[in-house]
Amino acid sequence: MKKIFIPSLIVTVLFLNGCYYDTESLLYPAAAANCDTTNITYSVTIRNILQSNNCFNCHSGTAASGGNVVLDNYANSKQYAQNGRLYGSINHDAGYVPMPQGGNKLTTCDLKKVKIWINSGTPNN
């Protein structure tokens, strides 16, 4: 019995750990290489990321259905970026509601662009 159990256990552990390091940049290196992080602006880059990921479906207008978080203008986006909620949510960090709700995490490239914008002081450019 031990002769079968131990090899089976080893194979199972190796199998379960096989996908542990699967990251987008390792699986799709061409996509990571094509991520243009120069000239990150709110009006062109960040607003387009939010719009293309359907953030405005729930997070716009005076009666935003997404937890009363409004992201359809610079001032509000800046507020949530500076308090950490924007990046925490889109990066699916622990302690934040993962966004887009019920959807996949944003691409590594989009996350990188948002992080660069935040780290540069969330300029309105």
C-alpha positions in Angstrom: 0.0 0.0 0.0 2.8 2.4 0.9 4.4 1.7 -2.5 1.4 3.2 -4.3 0.4 5.9 -1.8 3.7 7.8 -1.7 4.2 8.1 -5.4 0.6 9.0 -5.9 0.9 11.7 -3.3 4.0 13.1 -4.9 2.3 13.2 -8.4 -0.8 14.8 -6.9 1.3 17.6 -5.2 3.3 18.2 -8.3 0.2 18.3 -10.4 -1.6 20.8 -8.1 1.5 23.1 -8.0 1.9 22.9 -11.8 -0.1 26.1 -12.5 1.0 28.1 -9.5 3.4 30.4 -11.4 1.1 30.9 -14.4 1.2 34.7 -14.9 0.0 36.7 -17.9 3.5 38.0 -18.6 5.0 34.5 -18.5 2.3 33.0 -20.6 2.0 35.8 -23.1 5.4 37.6 -23.2 4.6 39.4 -26.5 1.6 41.1 -24.8 3.8 42.3 -21.9 6.4 43.5 -24.3 3.8 45.5 -26.3 2.6 47.4 -23.2 3.3 51.1 -23.9 3.6 52.8 -20.6 4.9 56.1 -21.9 2.7 59.3 -21.7 0.1 57.9 -19.4 -2.7 60.5 -19.1 -6.0 60.5 -17.4 -8.0 61.7 -20.3 -6.6 59.2 -22.8 -5.2 56.3 -20.9 -7.0 55.9 -17.6 -10.5 57.0 -18.8 -10.2 54.6 -21.7 -9.2 51.7 -19.4 -12.2 52.4 -17.2 -14.5 52.8 -20.2 -13.3 49.7 -22.1 -13.7 47.5 -18.9 -17.3 48.7 -18.5 -16.6 50.5 -15.2 -19.0 53.3 -16.2 -21.9 50.9 -16.5 -22.2 50.9 -12.7 -19.9 53.7 -11.7 -21.2 56.8 -13.4 -23.9 59.4 -12.9 -25.5 60.7 -9.7 -27.1 57.4 -8.9 -24.2 55.0 -9.4 -25.2 51.5 -8.7 -21.7 50.3 -7.8 -21.6 51.1 -4.1 -22.1 54.8 -4.8 -18.6 54.9 -6.3 -18.5 57.3 -9.3 -15.6 57.1 -11.6 -16.8 58.9 -14.7 -14.9 62.1 -14.1 -11.3 63.0 -13.1 -12.0 64.3 -9.6 -13.8 61.1 -8.5 -11.3 58.8 -10.2 -8.5 60.7 -8.5 -10.2 60.4 -5.1 -10.5 56.6 -5.3 -7.0 56.3 -6.8 -5.4 58.3 -4.0 -7.2 56.4 -1.2 -6.2 53.1 -2.7 -9.6 51.7 -3.4 -9.3 52.0 -7.2 -6.1 50.0 -7.5 -7.0 47.6 -4.7 -10.3 46.7 -6.4 -9.0 46.3 -10.0 -6.0 44.3 -8.8 -8.2 42.1 -6.7 -6.2 42.8 -3.5 -7.4 41.3 -0.2 -9.8 43.6 1.6 -11.2 45.2 -1.5 -14.2 44.3 -3.6 -12.8 42.8 -6.8 -13.7 44.7 -9.9 -15.1 44.3 -12.4 -17.6 42.5 -10.3 -18.0 39.0 -11.5 -15.4 39.5 -14.2 -11.8 38.8 -14.8 -9.0 41.0 -13.4 -7.8 43.7 -15.8 -4.8 42.9 -18.0 -1.3 43.2 -16.5 -0.7 46.1 -19.0 -3.8 48.0 -17.8 -2.9 47.5 -14.2 0.6 48.7 -14.8 -0.7 51.9 -16.5 -3.1 52.6 -13.6 -0.3 52.1 -11.1 2.0 54.4 -13.1 -0.7 57.1 -13.1 -1.3 56.7 -9.4 2.5 56.7 -8.6 2.9 59.9 -10.6 0.4 61.7 -8.4 -2.8 61.1 -10.5 -2.2 64.1 -12.8 -5.1 65.6 -14.7 -3.5 65.6 -18.1 
